[in-house]
Amino acid sequence: MFLVPDSVGRFFHRMASPPHFYAFSGRLMPWLGVIFLLLVGAGLYGGLVLAPPDYQQGDSYRIIYIHVPSAWMSLFIYVMMAAAGVIGLVWRIKLAEIVAISSAPVGAAFTFIALVTGSLWGKPMWGTWWVWDARLTSELILLFLYLGVMALYSAIDDKRVASKAVAILALVGVVNIPVIHYSVEWWNTLHQGPTVTKMDKPSIHISMLVPLLTMAVAFKFYYLIAMLQRARTELLQRERNSQWLKKLLESEG
Amino acid sequence: MDLLNPFFAMIRRDLLLAVRHRAESANPLLFFILVVTLFPLGLGGQAKLLQAMAPGIIWVAALLAVMLSLDSLFRSDFDDGSMEQLVLSPYPLSLLVLAKIIAHWLVTGLPLLLVAPLLATLLNLPESAFPVLMLTLLLGTPVLSLIGAIGVALTVGLRRGGVLLALLVLPLYIPVLIFASNAIEMAAGGLPVGAQINMLIALLLAALVLAPLPAAAALKMSIN
């Protein structure tokens, strides 16, 4: 703990204790909800009302306010999941394991949203629901990786063992994601030149960029909310026989 | 500590076991031949079409054959308790796992190489592409075994690991599939394939170094 200030170290140590985490995340949740609603409201208003229509695509470009942040989140959450998994694997912190597995369904959902919104946008723009473009393909593979993590976790009965397995798998996946991404990109460019997918991209105007970034931050907060909610439920399930939970229930009546 | 001795002893033991159970080791090979045979039947046997699809067909079949053969990699050791002895042994488990993977590949992966030219002939692949086909199989199938070992190690303790294994392992196989079938396609068209082969070599070296570590960690996890 010599690399980080003492107070930060203490904070993480306290967070590793289930009762403390449960109480703290419970207090945090309403605040996160308010911030998320404010950000998503501002982002949607800015993106759907204030931002001007695109000179080429008209209004249909506005799907990027969902699509692009979702795609960012899909990668971000995978890395978060692997990082939490490693922390759980190395320091045997129960809560890190729970955070890792609670991230997986949220990440899978964002990946799915990114794929679906991309496909909805692709139909009017490219004239087809799906092309075997490098980005689309690697996003699809990412979805499979998420589903693999979730399937492995649910297949193993002992949840502590399952968390370890998930951490190993997520780690292998993180090493593989760049390899998969570049191989798919290379495969695509070797097969056919970029046709519809590489449109001349004018650098995005500030009035479009600000709502986009707002949405990206809002999605981060949504991830926090969804992940923490899942983690709390998972924690209750795993700790159902523990003393602190009994006390908590009794004190709440 | 001498590490070469246990390494080769492990390979020798697994090869001996495979020789004693000959029928079992032939199954992946038969599966490989069968799957490739199914494609002309399903596609209608047009020579042009088959020729264009041959690299992909052969590689997808090889991928599935390797994946299905993986279950036997740790299964018998896991069931009869020898895996626990290996974990307890003073030697690094990753080394022993690597030895087991190599022995397994010699038994299940290498035979694929020998029938590949025959299958390529059935699919009308031009003969000029044969050396590259063999080379991609030689470089690619060990990568499949190495990556697959991680998946098997994760699922060997489960009663119904079969379909789960496919879900875990197949996405990770995609780079090998892409580079290998692309190399064969290029070779069939008379184009240079240096880049693809180099990528396959890189994947093989990286997998040789990295894959035994998570596989060993996953085995330890599966045991307790």
Chai-1 contact restraints between the chains, C-beta under 6 A:
chainA,res_idxA,chainB,res_idxB,connection_type,confidence,min_distance_angstrom,max_distance_angstrom,comment,restraint_id
A,I141,B,P171,contact,1.0,0.0,6.0,A-B,restraint_1
A,F144,B,P171,contact,1.0,0.0,6.0,A-B,restraint_2
A,L145,B,P171,contact,1.0,0.0,6.0,A-B,restraint_3
A,G148,B,L167,contact,1.0,0.0,6.0,A-B,restraint_4
A,G148,B,L168,contact,1.0,0.0,6.0,A-B,restraint_5
A,A151,B,L164,contact,1.0,0.0,6.0,A-B,restraint_6
A,A151,B,L167,contact,1.0,0.0,6.0,A-B,restraint_7
A,A155,B,L158,contact,1.0,0.0,6.0,A-B,restraint_8
A,A155,B,L164,contact,1.0,0.0,6.0,A-B,restraint_9
A,K164,B,M221,contact,1.0,0.0,6.0,A-B,restraint_10
A,A165,B,L154,contact,1.0,0.0,6.0,A-B,restraint_11
A,A165,B,M221,contact,1.0,0.0,6.0,A-B,restraint_12
A,I168,B,P214,contact,1.0,0.0,6.0,A-B,restraint_13
A,I168,B,A217,contact,1.0,0.0,6.0,A-B,restraint_14
A,I168,B,A218,contact,1.0,0.0,6.0,A-B,restraint_15
A,V172,B,I150,contact,1.0,0.0,6.0,A-B,restraint_16
A,V172,B,P214,contact,1.0,0.0,6.0,A-B,restraint_17
A,N176,B,L172,contact,1.0,0.0,6.0,A-B,restraint_18
A,V179,B,P175,contact,1.0,0.0,6.0,A-B,restraint_19
A,I180,B,I174,contact,1.0,0.0,6.0,A-B,restraint_20
A,I180,B,P175,contact,1.0,0.0,6.0,A-B,restraint_21
A,S183,B,P175,contact,1.0,0.0,6.0,A-B,restraint_22
A,S183,B,I178,contact,1.0,0.0,6.0,A-B,restraint_23
A,W187,B,I178,contact,1.0,0.0,6.0,A-B,restraint_24
